[in-house]
């Protein structure tokens, strides 16, 4: 057998094993370096698009994505990708139509066949439609990636029918479903790498519609997102308050920390891209992440379920207690009290 034939066979076997090419890690390292040098204050759905472009260049024949009729909003088509159609069978982007369940079911089959790294996108609230196939992904240990955008009341004017509120809790409650809600472009890149390298269960990437600032200023080799949570900004002195947040609300926690500092109160900010992955850490690491600050506050534009394991039953929760409403994102966050000022007031009340 020729050397060329051996290389082709090795490549075929690698893909069928769902083993990612070395070029993927290299491409994402270069991408994160670019982000550090060129901070991106964009929606995490757009950050995901940037990461997809980098990943697609590294694995163009196996990175197979698609969308349930929302490609222009979910931003998950690589710029160099072509559509999978009868005339272009080598295309690696599938337009599934308004078929969230069908898309998720097809992704399961594609992964089980081997040779591809399937992902698919829709709005986060439409996990309601895709859920039976997503549950099978988790039950069967299928390593597909769900890209779920428009992740909170930050969706805005489309109103409560399209605003996910209980969906984070529902996905986190599903055994073997890993959920990431990254806060910025660097966390997005890390979460994508973790998702693609997970082949024993599905991952859901939960991404914003609205712009968020890039908060991370370093890219450690151990990838902080792999621990589920990490201290993004340490307290100046002994922490009296620990602020835990995910996604777009991490910026609210950062603003609250600054306001508390102005009042002479030291606070720390812990970004929690994956609550259930953080809670799965060894007890000593988990307790170190939670910290010893007497006041613990969680900030998330969703329901409280799951957060008591971090902040305690008597901890403060800044989030949703019902369904959303229809208005611009900034107005909604203010209306529902998901603000830095609310977190500061809660801390001051607890500290007396």
C-alpha positions as semicolon CSV with decimal commas, in nm:
position;residue;x (nm);y (nm);z (nm)
1;X;0,000;0,000;0,000
2;X;0,134;0,342;-0,095
3;X;0,223;0,609;0,159
4;X;-0,063;0,823;0,024
5;X;-0,310;0,537;0,072
6;X;-0,186;0,487;0,428
7;X;-0,235;0,856;0,505
8;X;-0,588;0,848;0,365
9;X;-0,670;0,539;0,572
10;X;-0,528;0,697;0,888
11;X;-0,733;1,011;0,824
12;X;-1,047;0,805;0,765
13;X;-0,993;0,607;1,085
14;X;-0,929;0,925;1,285
15;X;-1,251;1,081;1,170
16;X;-1,453;0,766;1,233
17;X;-1,316;0,759;1,589
18;X;-1,427;1,122;1,638
19;X;-1,067;1,210;1,718
20;X;-1,007;1,577;1,645
21;X;-0,711;1,685;1,430
22;X;-0,412;1,856;1,591
23;X;-0,485;2,150;1,363
24;X;-0,803;2,226;1,564
25;X;-0,622;2,309;1,888
26;X;-0,363;2,507;1,694
27;X;-0,632;2,707;1,512
28;X;-0,814;2,790;1,836
29;X;-0,492;2,896;2,009
30;X;-0,428;3,136;1,723
31;X;-0,789;3,255;1,743
32;X;-0,765;3,328;2,116
33;X;-0,436;3,510;2,060
34;X;-0,614;3,724;1,802
35;X;-0,892;3,799;2,051
36;X;-0,646;3,907;2,320
37;X;-0,484;4,145;2,074
38;X;-0,816;4,260;1,925
39;X;-1,090;4,254;2,193
40;X;-1,437;4,193;2,055
41;X;-1,735;4,368;2,215
42;X;-1,996;4,167;2,029
43;X;-2,278;3,924;2,097
44;X;-2,160;3,576;2,189
45;X;-2,350;3,441;1,886
46;X;-2,113;3,656;1,676
47;X;-1,816;3,538;1,882
48;X;-1,928;3,186;1,801
49;X;-1,926;3,272;1,431
50;X;-1,564;3,386;1,461
51;X;-1,472;3,064;1,639
52;X;-1,656;2,857;1,376
53;X;-1,458;3,025;1,098
54;X;-1,135;2,929;1,277
55;X;-1,249;2,571;1,341
56;X;-1,389;2,517;0,994
57;X;-1,055;2,608;0,839
58;X;-0,892;2,340;1,055
59;X;-1,144;2,062;0,981
60;X;-1,346;2,160;0,670
61;X;-1,458;1,810;0,571
62;X;-1,580;1,695;0,912
63;X;-1,721;2,011;1,071
64;X;-2,086;1,975;0,964
65;X;-2,327;2,237;1,088
66;X;-2,680;2,347;1,013
67;X;-2,970;2,559;1,125
68;X;-3,343;2,523;1,174
69;X;-3,432;2,814;0,943
70;X;-3,246;3,077;1,149
71;X;-2,900;3,089;0,995
72;X;-2,895;3,467;0,965
73;X;-2,965;3,503;1,337
74;X;-2,773;3,211;1,487
75;X;-2,454;3,301;1,296
76;X;-2,331;2,942;1,275
77;X;-2,237;2,913;0,907
78;X;-1,866;2,944;0,834
79;X;-1,790;3,202;0,568
80;X;-1,619;2,942;0,348
81;X;-1,884;2,673;0,396
82;X;-2,117;2,569;0,115
83;X;-2,465;2,426;0,151
84;X;-2,525;2,053;0,149
85;X;-2,754;2,001;-0,150
86;X;-2,803;1,753;-0,435
87;X;-2,575;1,960;-0,658
88;X;-2,316;2,014;-0,384
89;X;-2,292;1,689;-0,183
90;X;-1,960;1,800;-0,038
91;X;-2,128;2,100;0,123
92;X;-2,102;2,104;0,499
93;X;-2,394;2,326;0,599
94;X;-2,748;2,189;0,617
95;X;-3,058;2,408;0,592
96;X;-3,296;2,193;0,795
97;X;-3,595;2,423;0,765
98;X;-3,831;2,483;1,057
99;X;-3,760;2,136;1,195
100;X;-3,589;2,167;1,532
101;X;-3,666;1,809;1,633
102;X;-3,574;1,676;1,289
103;X;-3,245;1,864;1,299
104;X;-3,150;1,727;1,641
105;X;-3,251;1,374;1,543
106;X;-3,049;1,394;1,220
107;X;-2,744;1,516;1,414
108;X;-2,766;1,209;1,638
109;X;-2,768;0,983;1,335
110;X;-2,480;1,168;1,170
111;X;-2,265;1,133;1,480
112;X;-2,346;0,763;1,518
113;X;-2,249;0,707;1,154
114;X;-1,907;0,858;1,229
115;X;-1,676;1,077;1,032
116;X;-1,842;1,409;1,114
117;X;-1,860;1,658;1,402
118;X;-2,226;1,764;1,378
119;X;-2,371;2,081;1,528
120;X;-2,699;2,259;1,478
121;X;-2,853;2,590;1,576
122;X;-3,181;2,752;1,669
123;X;-3,312;2,991;1,936
124;X;-3,271;2,866;2,293
125;X;-3,644;2,867;2,368
126;X;-3,691;2,620;2,082
127;X;-3,520;2,349;2,282
128;X;-3,886;2,284;2,369
129;X;-3,928;2,141;2,019
130;X;-3,589;1,968;1,993
131;X;-3,597;1,822;2,343
132;X;-3,691;1,457;2,266
133;X;-3,390;1,419;2,035
134;X;-3,169;1,619;2,271
135;X;-3,267;1,384;2,552
136;X;-3,169;1,089;2,337
137;X;-2,833;1,256;2,268
138;X;-2,775;1,265;2,643
139;X;-2,916;0,919;2,712
140;X;-2,712;0,755;2,434
141;X;-2,392;0,950;2,501
142;X;-2,381;1,117;2,159
143;X;-2,125;1,396;2,120
144;X;-2,323;1,651;1,921
145;X;-2,317;2,028;1,975
146;X;-2,634;2,236;2,006
147;X;-2,591;2,607;1,933
148;X;-2,873;2,787;2,112
149;X;-2,883;3,163;2,066
150;X;-3,105;3,450;2,192
151;X;-3,050;3,311;2,539
152;X;-3,254;3,528;2,776
153;X;-3,490;3,823;2,811
154;X;-3,208;4,002;2,628
155;X;-3,388;3,883;2,316
156;X;-3,598;4,193;2,366
157;X;-3,895;4,287;2,151
158;X;-3,994;3,932;2,049
159;X;-4,142;3,900;2,396
160;X;-4,198;3,619;2,648
161;X;-4,296;3,355;2,391
162;X;-3,942;3,364;2,253
163;X;-3,756;3,453;2,576
164;X;-3,612;3,149;2,756
165;X;-3,654;3,172;3,133
166;X;-3,680;2,815;3,263
167;X;-3,478;2,660;2,980
168;X;-3,135;2,686;3,144
169;X;-3,269;2,498;3,446
170;X;-3,429;2,236;3,221
171;X;-3,113;2,172;3,021
172;X;-2,896;2,164;3,335
173;X;-3,134;1,912;3,489
174;X;-3,088;1,670;3,198
175;X;-2,834;1,398;3,289
176;X;-2,522;1,397;3,069
177;X;-2,615;1,724;2,895
178;X;-2,334;1,976;2,936
179;X;-2,448;2,337;2,921
180;X;-2,216;2,632;2,860
181;X;-2,323;2,997;2,881
182;X;-2,005;3,191;2,800
183;X;-1,963;3,558;2,891
184;X;-1,736;3,676;2,609
185;X;-1,547;3,584;2,293
186;X;-1,263;3,405;2,471
187;X;-1,498;3,195;2,681
188;X;-1,689;3,111;2,361
189;X;-1,371;2,980;2,197
190;X;-1,286;2,770;2,504
191;X;-1,638;2,630;2,528
192;X;-1,637;2,538;2,158
193;X;-1,309;2,350;2,200
194;X;-1,443;2,165;2,503
195;X;-1,765;2,083;2,316
196;X;-1,593;1,942;2,008
197;X;-1,357;1,730;2,217
198;X;-1,643;1,579;2,413
199;X;-1,761;1,264;2,235
200;X;-1,942;1,083;2,519
201;X;-2,235;1,322;2,547
202;X;-2,395;1,636;2,401
203;X;-2,309;1,998;2,472
204;X;-2,540;2,298;2,450
205;X;-2,381;2,637;2,384
206;X;-2,613;2,913;2,507
207;X;-2,537;3,245;2,335
208;X;-2,656;3,606;2,352
209;X;-2,833;3,821;2,100
210;X;-2,705;4,145;2,256
211;X;-2,345;4,267;2,256
212;X;-2,122;4,196;2,556
213;X;-1,773;4,327;2,639
214;X;-1,467;4,104;2,628
215;X;-1,374;4,056;2,994
216;X;-1,104;3,791;2,982
217;X;-0,747;3,918;2,959
218;X;-0,559;3,587;2,951
219;X;-0,584;3,238;2,802
220;X;-0,429;2,985;3,044
221;X;-0,350;2,646;2,896
222;X;-0,582;2,469;3,143
223;X;-0,881;2,659;2,999
224;X;-1,073;2,799;3,300
225;X;-1,405;2,707;3,136
226;X;-1,312;2,340;3,173
227;X;-1,365;2,377;3,551
228;X;-1,716;2,515;3,503
229;X;-1,638;2,828;3,703
230;X;-1,335;3,040;3,789
231;X;-1,247;3,364;3,961
232;X;-1,253;3,623;3,686
233;X;-1,163;3,919;3,910
234;X;-1,024;3,878;4,260
235;X;-1,123;4,097;4,553
236;X;-0,895;4,379;4,663
237;X;-0,848;4,255;5,017
238;X;-1,057;4,003;5,208
239;X;-1,376;3,944;5,012
240;X;-1,699;4,036;5,186
241;X;-1,908;3,954;4,878
242;X;-1,884;3,684;4,613
243;X;-2,065;3,761;4,288
244;X;-2,145;3,462;4,064
245;X;-2,279;3,511;3,712
246;X;-2,307;3,360;3,367
247;X;-2,322;3,493;3,013
248;X;-2,422;3,856;2,967
249;X;-2,477;3,895;3,342
250;X;-2,104;3,862;3,417
251;X;-2,069;4,225;3,308
252;X;-2,338;4,317;3,563
253;X;-2,133;4,142;3,831
254;X;-1,820;4,331;3,723
255;X;-2,009;4,662;3,744
256;X;-2,144;4,568;4,087
257;X;-1,793;4,488;4,208
258;X;-1,676;4,835;4,102
259;X;-1,966;5,003;4,279
260;X;-1,901;4,805;4,597
261;X;-1,533;4,898;4,584
262;X;-1,633;5,265;4,576
263;X;-1,815;5,202;4,903
264;X;-1,511;5,032;5,056
265;X;-1,648;4,679;5,022
266;X;-1,423;4,413;4,869
267;X;-1,596;4,176;4,630
268;X;-1,485;3,903;4,390
269;X;-1,638;3,803;4,056
270;X;-1,673;3,437;3,961
271;X;-1,769;3,358;3,603
272;X;-1,967;3,033;3,581
273;X;-1,986;2,926;3,216
274;X;-2,112;2,582;3,322
275;X;-2,294;2,556;3,654
276;X;-2,327;2,178;3,652
277;X;-1,961;2,130;3,552
278;X;-1,857;2,359;3,837
279;X;-2,070;2,161;4,083
280;X;-1,907;1,839;3,960
281;X;-1,559;1,957;4,066
282;X;-1,389;1,786;4,363
283;X;-1,518;1,922;4,691
284;X;-1,200;2,109;4,780
285;X;-1,189;2,285;4,441
286;X;-1,560;2,364;4,459
287;X;-1,534;2,517;4,804
288;X;-1,234;2,723;4,693
289;X;-1,439;2,856;4,400
290;X;-1,737;2,936;4,621
291;X;-1,510;3,109;4,870
292;X;-1,567;3,224;5,227
293;X;-1,725;3,564;5,169
294;X;-2,024;3,603;5,405
295;X;-2,246;3,737;5,126
296;X;-2,302;3,528;4,814
297;X;-2,500;3,662;4,518
298;X;-2,586;3,486;4,193
299;X;-2,687;3,692;3,889
300;X;-2,857;3,524;3,594
301;X;-3,147;3,629;3,369
302;X;-3,325;3,300;3,431
303;X;-3,491;3,118;3,723
304;X;-3,303;3,043;4,044
305;X;-3,313;2,663;4,021
306;X;-2,968;2,510;4,075
307;X;-2,801;2,814;4,228
308;X;-2,868;2,723;4,592
309;X;-2,584;2,469;4,564
310;X;-2,350;2,769;4,525
311;X;-2,502;3,055;4,723
312;X;-2,700;2,853;4,979
313;X;-3,073;2,859;5,042
314;X;-3,037;3,198;5,206
315;X;-2,815;3,345;4,934
316;X;-2,921;3,638;4,720
317;X;-3,042;3,574;4,366
318;X;-3,074;3,850;4,107
319;X;-3,275;3,702;3,822
320;X;-3,616;3,605;3,690
321;X;-3,916;3,500;3,898
322;X;-4,166;3,480;3,612
323;X;-4,186;3,518;3,237
324;X;-4,043;3,811;3,042
325;X;-4,197;4,099;2,850
326;X;-4,156;4,277;2,519
327;X;-3,913;4,571;2,519
328;X;-3,549;4,653;2,438
329;X;-3,301;4,443;2,637
330;X;-3,173;4,729;2,854
331;X;-3,526;4,827;2,951
332;X;-3,615;4,467;3,036
333;X;-3,312;4,410;3,259
334;X;-3,395;4,731;3,446
335;X;-3,766;4,643;3,467
336;X;-3,694;4,300;3,616
337;X;-3,425;4,430;3,848
338;X;-3,133;4,243;3,694
339;X;-2,884;4,524;3,746
340;X;-2,558;4,603;3,920
341;X;-2,748;4,838;4,150
342;X;-2,976;4,554;4,261
343;X;-2,675;4,337;4,342
344;X;-2,510;4,621;4,535
345;X;-2,828;4,691;4,734
346;X;-2,864;4,321;4,818
347;X;-2,504;4,312;4,941
348;X;-2,542;4,627;5,150
349;X;-2,861;4,492;5,310
350;X;-2,686;4,169;5,406
351;X;-2,380;4,344;5,541
352;X;-2,595;4,576;5,748
